[in-house]
C-alpha cells in the first residue's frame, strides 16, 4: 500500500485536439461564467470538465450495458 503522505506528481499528456464552434444560450453562458469564477477557472476549462464528465458517464453506461448482454 502507498504512503498517504507521499507526494506524487500529476503529469498531463497533451492529446490532439480540434476547435469546435458551439452556440450556447446567453443565460446558460452567464451561469457557466459565474460558476467558473467561483471555482477560479476559465469558462472554457469548466466546459471541458462538464463535457468530459458526461462523456465518461455515457461510456461507462455503454460498457456496463454491453457487459450484461
Secondary structure, DSSP 8 states (H G I E B T S, - for coil): ---TT--------------------HHHHHHHHHHHHHTTS-HHHHHHHHHHHHHHHHHHHHHHHHHH-
